[in-house]
């Protein structure tokens, strides 16, 4: 198969979809890999490294899309990239379509087979999403702490406190992968941490493993009770493939102290607050109701080399399987892959995406046969 790796063009996105070692594996399998010039520079991978592993370097994205059967990316395609997709392409990347009806409709209209990392589920886990959730979770406590500084328009609270001064209070909404990693780093800083969760088995696990952090059943009333005394709120809720639930409305936001910080990890899926809107690493924050909002839609892109390596650890076996066997053959080998197919043959083939946008759903298995 001919596989294309374009340079990511989303604002401040420095990750690359494939590291040289993975290119080498694919070329040894007999596949051709085309990498756009300087695609790996943001993650400290040179064109020379890709060339030495068997890749062909092409100057432009147009050349990549024209040469390749499968396009492997990191972030959702931008409008100019969608325009280059055809029904003969396989697109393998993060899509987050539940947050963007226009992208859903335009991607489906290309006829391409669009497979989303974040909706491939294996044994109740999202293995291709989890490493990025780990990075975003760990980042959230760090950037939240940084933006609490007075010169960043925060309320001037040091999360770890000092002897004689109480630590800052952190509330993490969601006890999944992102939430656990957020809580771990916040505890490591020395903060007072509370995790809101709805799954009792998960709460028992957190209670045993997260020494010093409290678990509270997640309800609007319990959250509202915590907000007047909080310094940092981290939104880490996830409904696979679907839009994030809006757990914080504007009235609740007003309960938070002026200068407190809200980090919304769920912004890729539309965010878990009424006031969430996507920001970039260039301009990461804004203020609503006196609360500093950090809502960067590609948080792991800030730590591009770590994130690229972590991403390849989990995506490469799936990429190789699709390249070796085609989509239908790969689904036969690993049926879980079918959950990743969001668009195919001009149709929307992911139930949560179709549901949130009011679009007709078509079972992808009917299109594979």
ZIURNOR-V458887 format. One record per pair of residues at least 12 apart in sequence whose ideal C-beta (glycine too) atoms are under 6 Angstrom apart, sorted by the first residue. I is the first residue (numbers start at 1). GAP is how many residues later the second one is. If there is no record, write none. Layout:
# ZIURNOR-V458887
i=I gap=GAP
i=I gap=GAP
This chain:
# ZIURNOR-V458887
i=1 gap=30
i=1 gap=68
i=1 gap=69
i=1 gap=322
i=2 gap=30
i=2 gap=65
i=2 gap=66
i=2 gap=67
i=3 gap=28
i=3 gap=30
i=3 gap=65
i=3 gap=67
i=4 gap=30
i=4 gap=60
i=4 gap=64
i=4 gap=67
i=5 gap=12
i=5 gap=13
i=5 gap=30
i=5 gap=34
i=5 gap=67
i=6 gap=30
i=6 gap=55
i=6 gap=58
i=7 gap=29
i=7 gap=32
i=8 gap=66
i=8 gap=67
i=9 gap=69
i=10 gap=65
i=11 gap=269
i=12 gap=268
i=12 gap=269
i=12 gap=270
i=13 gap=62
i=13 gap=285
i=13 gap=288
i=14 gap=28
i=14 gap=287
i=14 gap=290
i=15 gap=28
i=15 gap=59
i=15 gap=286
i=15 gap=289
i=15 gap=292
i=15 gap=293
i=16 gap=23
i=16 gap=24
i=16 gap=27
i=16 gap=292
i=17 gap=55
i=17 gap=56
i=17 gap=57
i=18 gap=54
i=19 gap=293
i=20 gap=29
i=20 gap=30
i=20 gap=33
i=22 gap=290
i=22 gap=294
i=23 gap=27
i=23 gap=30
i=23 gap=32
i=24 gap=29
i=24 gap=30
i=27 gap=27
i=31 gap=292
i=33 gap=22
i=34 gap=22
i=34 gap=24
i=34 gap=30
i=34 gap=33
i=34 gap=34
i=35 gap=15
i=35 gap=20
i=35 gap=22
i=36 gap=22
i=36 gap=25
i=36 gap=28
i=37 gap=20
i=37 gap=22
i=42 gap=262
i=43 gap=261
i=43 gap=262
i=43 gap=265
i=44 gap=261
i=65 gap=19
i=70 gap=20
i=71 gap=18
i=71 gap=20
i=72 gap=20
i=72 gap=247
i=73 gap=20
i=75 gap=19
i=76 gap=19
i=76 gap=20
i=82 gap=24
i=85 gap=25
i=85 gap=27
i=87 gap=24
i=89 gap=23
i=90 gap=23
i=91 gap=21
i=91 gap=23
i=92 gap=23
i=94 gap=23
i=94 gap=24
i=95 gap=21
i=95 gap=247
i=96 gap=172
i=96 gap=173
i=97 gap=245
i=97 gap=256
i=98 gap=144
i=98 gap=145
i=98 gap=171
i=98 gap=254
i=98 gap=255
i=98 gap=258
i=99 gap=170
i=99 gap=171
i=101 gap=256
i=104 gap=253
i=107 gap=236
i=108 gap=235
i=108 gap=238
i=108 gap=240
i=111 gap=235
i=113 gap=214
i=113 gap=231
i=114 gap=228
i=114 gap=229
i=115 gap=225
i=115 gap=226
i=116 gap=224
i=116 gap=226
i=119 gap=122
i=119 gap=220
i=119 gap=221
i=119 gap=231
i=120 gap=216
i=120 gap=219
i=120 gap=220
i=121 gap=218
i=122 gap=214
i=127 gap=187
i=128 gap=186
i=128 gap=187
i=130 gap=47
i=131 gap=179
i=131 gap=183
i=132 gap=168
i=133 gap=44
i=133 gap=45
i=134 gap=43
i=134 gap=47
i=135 gap=165
i=135 gap=172
i=136 gap=42
i=136 gap=129
i=136 gap=163
i=136 gap=164
i=137 gap=41
i=137 gap=44
i=137 gap=45
i=138 gap=43
i=138 gap=47
i=139 gap=160
i=140 gap=42
i=140 gap=94
i=140 gap=123
i=140 gap=125
i=141 gap=41
i=141 gap=44
i=141 gap=45
i=143 gap=151
i=144 gap=88
i=144 gap=117
i=144 gap=119
i=145 gap=14
i=147 gap=114
i=147 gap=145
i=147 gap=147
i=148 gap=113
i=153 gap=139
i=154 gap=105
i=154 gap=107
i=154 gap=138
i=155 gap=104
i=155 gap=105
i=157 gap=74
i=159 gap=30
i=159 gap=32
i=160 gap=29
i=160 gap=30
i=167 gap=23
i=167 gap=24
i=167 gap=25
i=168 gap=23
i=168 gap=63
i=169 gap=23
i=169 gap=60
i=169 gap=61
i=169 gap=62
i=170 gap=16
i=170 gap=21
i=170 gap=23
i=170 gap=62
i=171 gap=23
i=171 gap=55
i=171 gap=59
i=171 gap=62
i=172 gap=23
i=172 gap=62
i=172 gap=64
i=173 gap=23
i=173 gap=62
i=173 gap=64
i=174 gap=62
i=174 gap=63
i=175 gap=20
i=175 gap=22
i=175 gap=27
i=175 gap=31
i=176 gap=62
i=178 gap=58
i=178 gap=87
i=179 gap=57
i=182 gap=52
i=182 gap=54
i=183 gap=12
i=183 gap=27
i=183 gap=30
i=187 gap=25
i=187 gap=26
i=193 gap=20
i=194 gap=20
i=194 gap=22
i=195 gap=18
i=195 gap=20
i=196 gap=20
i=196 gap=22
i=197 gap=21
i=198 gap=20
i=203 gap=12
i=224 gap=28
i=227 gap=28
i=227 gap=29
i=228 gap=27
i=230 gap=30
i=231 gap=29
i=232 gap=29
i=233 gap=29
i=234 gap=29
i=235 gap=29
i=235 gap=30
i=235 gap=31
i=235 gap=37
i=236 gap=29
i=237 gap=29
i=237 gap=35
i=241 gap=109
i=241 gap=111
i=242 gap=110
i=242 gap=114
i=243 gap=26
i=243 gap=27
i=243 gap=113
i=244 gap=22
i=244 gap=25
i=244 gap=26
i=244 gap=27
i=244 gap=28
i=246 gap=28
i=247 gap=25
i=248 gap=25
i=249 gap=25
i=250 gap=24
i=253 gap=22
i=253 gap=36
i=253 gap=38
i=254 gap=35
i=256 gap=35
i=258 gap=32
i=260 gap=31
i=261 gap=31
i=262 gap=29
i=262 gap=31
i=263 gap=31
i=264 gap=12
i=264 gap=31
i=267 gap=28
i=267 gap=30
i=268 gap=29
i=275 gap=13
i=276 gap=19
i=278 gap=17
i=278 gap=19
i=279 gap=16
i=279 gap=17
i=281 gap=15
i=281 gap=21
i=284 gap=12
i=328 gap=40
i=338 gap=26
i=341 gap=23
i=344 gap=20
i=344 gap=23
i=345 gap=22
i=347 gap=15
i=349 gap=13
i=349 gap=15
